[in-house]
């Protein structure tokens, strides 16, 4: 039996991915299920039940520490959650004590993309500083320097969804989600394709796999915008590597087009590559946060 196990949980708006690891990052048990739709205390109950189930599956004692990645800004001092529009009843300071009451032990709360960045720097792609940009339903970024998450004031570092690119950041309709996310998030991709071709409900995974000339133009245009966002990141942070994750971010066509577009506008472009950990990055990074916490 492993002497110490750690729980890592990656919470998204639609699904929860939880796993147990040993101190070296070996996955001992793993589960995915839909996120509790009411959030709040129901989500805290769900995480505790997942922990019990994974421990029974692995035949081990309860984890000595747990790390939870959330689609939110997490204040590193008060552990207050903010900017979390996709899960109800989560804002404020109530979620952390609810988890503590159910799990016990040490608990680390992190932004989900920051957790993915930490996991990638630990077990995946190397580079320092490392920026991890997740692009799927939305867009976010985590920053790692010297093996640690850079959180900024109130945990807001990396909220690149709010860069004033692609749309008007003063538009009341998009202030909560951000101008860049409005265009580069999944809905933005679908709108761009619909505007060009008129298809009502495009399936992005199918389009990336096909050779649709209209969608190829959408990729080129979206990659140019993403390159401008990464230019901003490069100018401010100068990362050695930018890792792209998420269902859209890891698409080879987008990575190739973005790399080419960034080379045209950035004097010293960083290396761009897909996540080596893929969909496990967030949960593994959360487990690593538990170890470091």
Secondary structure, 3 states (H helix, E strand, C coil): CCCCCEEEEEECCCEEEEEEECCCCCEEEEEEEECCCCCHHHHHHHHHHHHHHHHHHHCCCCCCEEEEEECCEECCCCCCEECCCCCCCCCECHHHHHHHHHHCCEEEEEEHHHHHHHHHHHHCCCCCCEEEEEECCCEEEEEEECCEECCCHHHCCCCHHHCCCCCCCCCCCCCCCCHHHHHHCHHHHHHHHHHHHCCCCCCHHHHHHCCCHHHHHHHHHHHHHHHHHHHHHHHHHCCCEEEEECCCCCCHHHHHHHHHHHHHHCCCCCEEEECCCHHHHHHHHHHHHHHHC
